[in-house]
Amino acid sequence: MNAATLAWRALRHKPLASSLNLLLIAIGIAMMTFILAVSVQLEEHAERDAQGIDLVVGAKGSPLQLILSSVYHADIPTGNIPDSALAALAAQPLVNYAIPLALGDNFHGFRIVGSTTALLGHYGAHLAQGALFAQPMQAVFGARAARETGATLGARFAGSHGLAAGGELHAHAPYTVTGILAPTGTVLDRLILTPVASVWQVHETDPDEQPAAAPERELTAVLVQYASPLAAVSLPRWVNGQPRLQAAQPAFEAARLFNLLGVGIDVLRAIAASVLLVAALSLFVALYGALEERKTDLAILRTLGASPATLLRLLLAQGLLLSLAGAGLGWLLGHGGVALLQWSMKDEQQLNLQAWRVVAGEAWLPVIAAGVGLLAAALPALRAYRTDIAATLARP
């Protein structure tokens, strides 16, 4: 009979203690798994959505709010800027290209974004069905937006005022679905894209919003890619010098956001590490207590031919079995927590998590769990190794 079999039977001999130690290890590993899975996926999504966008130009206000509303489409805009800002930016020799954005409406909670086909090209999007918009009041749906709204080619729909579901319906100006995009894994998947002129037309012809004079046409923001590294120094300064414009850099603002979130993530990691430490201490106490109770049994094993190394392996195997079983259970609980978060926030379009995706850092979790188990079992195992047969059996 090998050490693993003996260890398994020893653990079964005290099911309550073994189960509690298993649960403690599982909780610590589950917390680490959950934190890793969520934080890594959120950072990857943020990097992918902002890739290639060096500067966002919008109305003065919070730079972070401007980035969240225009790059990640997860906040309300800071305001509007004059349409002339696009031509002024495009004329700058330091600008490679400038992509306009015009927001204001939604369809079942999915934002209708006025822009150009350059936005699709920026994200490398291609059509799964139909064709790109070619004139105002035509719309192309992102993959997720199409799936969850049931959009089909040729269908007509009206947007609702505001960026969240429930606003006043613009029934007087319906859109026609001309295309549906293939999944891109970016923010485009949850957007409905149309020419900028569509957004202007909807609001300029709304009977409830009819202006007394010809309106000044406006944009929400402009996404800019630099033509050279020199632009990073001079272009934001030029933009911020304009009376109605503000420049925000996605890389800087995203780093600031994740630094703020990182404090909370570090606290959760510290709590998870504390749980694992408690699990190690509990496992140590359980194995040490079991050793004291079973000294006579271990001495008898020695008299039957078991070597000191066999007893050492027996105690180490108990710690290893418990820790690895706890790691497996913890992994399931951690990803189950991600699945629960995904389900509970299914209406929050900004949070797009894959519950059972394994991220890079998870490979270390079984190693950490095994280390905890072996460390907790080390002292009891060493005492078992040094068991004095004669002295133990001579005890009354």
N, C-alpha and C positions, 0 to 999 in steps of 0.2 A: 504494500500500500504506500503510495507516494505522499509527499508533504502536502500537495494541493488537496488530495482527498481527505487527509486527516484534518487539514485546516477547514475545509467545508463542513465536515461533521462537527468540529469544535464550534463553529459559528452557529450551526443549527441547534447545538445544545443550549444556547442562550438566545433564543429568537428575539426577545424584547430588546435586549442591549444591542444586539447586532442590527436590528431594524432601526433603532434610534441613531446609531452611528452612521448607518447607511443614509438615513434621511438628512442628517446634518451635512455630510459631504455632498449629497445631491443638491441641497439648497444652495450651498456655496458655488458649486459648478454651474448650476442653473442661472444664478445671478450673473456670473461672468459670461456665460454663453449669450444670455439676453443682451447684456450691455455691448458685447462685441458685435453681435449680429445687427443690432439696430444702429449703433454709431458708425460702423464701417459702411453699411448700405446708405445711410443718410449722407455721409461725406462723399461717397462715390457719385450719388445722384447730384449733389451740389456741384461737384467738379465737372461732371458731364454737361450739366445745363449751362454752366458759365464758360465752358471751354471756347476759346476764340473770341470772347467778348472782352475787350480791354477797358472799355469805358461805357458808362450809361449816362446820357444827358437827359435831364428832366427838370421839373420845376423845383425851386428852392424848398428845402425842408430837410428831413432826415435822410442822409445818404443810404443808411441801411434799409430804410423803408423803400427808397427808390429802387434798390437792388432787388429786394424781396418782391416788389410789385411788378417789375419789368423783366427780370431774368427768371425768377422762380414762380411768378404769378401766384404768390402766397400772401399778399397783403394789398391794401388799397393804395393807389398812386398818391404822390405828394401834390398833384395838381396837373395842369396842362401847360404846354409851351406853344409858342406860335409856330405855324407850319413853316415859316421862313427859316427856322433854326436848322431844318434838314438840309436846305440848299447851302446855308452858310457852312455847315460842317462838311458836306460833300465837297465843297470848294477848297477846303484846307488841304495843302499838299501832304500833311502828316497823317491824313486819314486814308486808309485802304478802302473801306466802304462803310456806309452808314445805313442802318435799317430802321425805318420808322415803325412805331407802334401806336395804335389808337385803341384805347380801351373804353369801356362804359357799359357794356351789356353782357348778358349771359343767356345760355339755353340749358335749362335744367341744371344750373349750377356750373356748367362748363363755360369758361370765358370765351367770348367772341372777340378775336384780336384782329384789328385792321392792320395790315402790313403789306409786304410785297413778297413775291416768290423767292427773293433773296434770303428770307428767313428760313425757308425750306431747304435751300441750298446750304445755308450755314450749318444746319444740323444733319446734312446728308440724307434728308428724307426722300422717299420715293413712293409713288402711288401703288396701292393695292388694287384699287378700282377707280374707274372714271378718269377725269382730267382735272388739271389745275384751274383755278378761277381765272377768267380772262376779262371780266367786266364787273362793275359794281353789282351787289346783291347776289353774287355767287359765293359759295362757301365750300371749303375743304375741311373735313373732319379728321382730327387725330384718331389713332386706332382705339384708344380707350373711350374717348368721347363718343365715337360712332357705336362702339359695342354697348355702352351703358344707356345711350339715348335711343338706340334702335334706328339710327339714321340709315337711309338707303339712297342710292343715286336717283336724282330727279325729284326727291321729296322736297316739299316746301315747309318752312318753319319760320316762326317769328321770335325774335329775341326779347328778353325781359330786361327792363332797366336795372342797372346796378350790376355788381360783380358776384352777387350771391342769389340763389334761387328765391323766387317769391316777389320779384319786382313787377312794376307795371308792364304789361305786354305791349310791344310795338306792333300791333296787328296790321297797321297801315302799310308796313314795309317788310314783307316776307322775303326770306332768303331761299335760294335753290341750291340743293346739295349737288355739286358737280364731281366731287372726288372724295375718296377715303384713303388716308395714308396707311402704309404698312407700319407696324410697331417700330419705334426708334429707340426706346429706352430713355427718352429725354422728356422734357417738359412738353414738347409738341404733341405727345400722345393724349394729353388732356386739354388741348386747345381746339377751337374752331377758328379757322383762318379765312379771312376775306380781304379784299382790297380796302385800303384806308378810306377810299371814296364811299364805300358802303356805310361806314360808321357815320361819316358826315351826312350822307343822304338820309339815313334813318332819323337823325335828330333835327336836321334842317326841314324835313317835311312832316314832322310830328305836329299834329294840330294843337296839342297841349303845350308845345315848346316853340311855337312859331315866333321868330324874332321880329321886332319892329323894323329893323334894318338888316342889311346883308351882314351875316355873322363873320367874325374873324375865324378862319379855320385853324384848328389846333391839333396838336399831337399830344400823346401822353409821355412818350420818351423816344429816344433814338439810341440804338445799340451801335457802338463804334468799334471797329478794329483798326489798330494803328498800322501805319505804313512803315514805320521804323521805330526803333527803341527811343529815339529822341522825342517822339511824341509824348511819351509818359511824363516827361518833365514839363514841356511847354503847353500841351493841349489842355490839360485840366485847368491850368492857370488862366488860359484864354477864356475857357467856358465859364469859369466862376466869376470872371470879370464882367460878364454880360448881366444886365439888370434882372432878367427873369429865369436865367439858366443856372443849373447846378451840375457838376460833374461828380460821379461816384465810380470808384474802381471796384469791380466785383471781387477780384482776388483779395484786396485789402479788407473789404467789408465782410466777406465770407470767413476770412481768417479771424476777424474780430468776433464774429458770431460764434464760431466753433470754440474760440477761447472762452467765451462766456459759458457755453454749454459744457465745455470741458471740465469746469469746476464741479458741476453736478455729477458728471460722469466719473470723475475722480473720487468723489464722495461715495458713489455707489460701488466702485471698485474696492474702496477701503472697507466698506461694509461686507462685501463678498469675501475679502481676504480675512476679515475678522471671523466670519462664520466658519471659514475653513480652518482657522486657528483653533476655534472652539471645538470643531470636529476632531482635529488632531489630538487635542487634550482629552476629549471624551474617549476617543479610541485608545489612547495610551492608558487611561485609567481602567477601561474595560479589559484590555489585554493584561495589564499588570495584575488586576484583581483575579482574572482567570488563571494566571500563572500561579498565584499564591494558593488558590483553591486546588490546583491540579499538580502540585509539586510531586505528590506521591505517584500519580499516574505517569508523569514524565520520567520519574526514577525507575518505575517498572518498565517503561519502554526502553530505557537504557539497559536494564538487565536482560531484556529480550533481544538485545543486539543493535538497538538504534544508536547511532553515533551522536556526539555533541553537535556535529554539523546538521544532522537531521532535525534535532530540536530547534536549532537556530532557524533553519528553513521553514519549519512548521509555523513559528510565530510570525516570521516575515511574510509567509504566504497568507496568513490570516489578514494582516494589515493590507496586503496588496489586493487580495480578493475583495475586501470591503471597499477599498478606495476606487478600484476600477469599476465595480458594480455601481457605486455611487456616481462615478463620472458618467457612466452610460445613462443612468436614470436622470442625472442632472442635465445632460445634453438634451434628452427628450423633453424635460420640463422647460428648459430654456427656450427651445424652438417652439414648444407649445405656447409659451408666453408671447412670443413674437406673432404666432398665428392668432392668438386671442386679441392682441393689440391691433393687428391688421383687420380682424373682423369687427372689433368695436369701433374702429375709425374708418370703416369702409366708405362712409359718406364724405370724409375729408380727402379730397382729391390730391392734395399735396403729398400725402404719405403713401408711398408705393413700395411696400416691403415684400420680400420673398421669404415666407416663413421658414422653409426648410433648406434654404441655401447655406452652405458651409463656407464661412469666410476664413481668411488665412490664419488669423490668430488662434482659431479653435484647435489647431493641431497640438498646441501646447497644453491644453486643458487636461487630457488624460495623463500627461507627464507630470503636471502639477499635482493631480490627485494621487498618482502613484507615489510621488515624493512625500506627500502628506502621510499616506498609509505606511510607507516604509519607515519614515521618521518616527511616527508614533509607536511602531512595533519594535524599533531598534533596541531600546533599553530592556523591555521584557524578553526579547529574543536573546540578548546578550546574557541575561540572568539564566535563561533556560540552558544556554550553551555551557554555563559554568555550574550546572546542577551537580551537587555532591551526592552521589547515589547512596553511599553508606550513611551519611548524616541524615538524609531525608527519610530513608527507610527505618532508621533507628528511632525516629520520633514516635512517642506513644500515640 
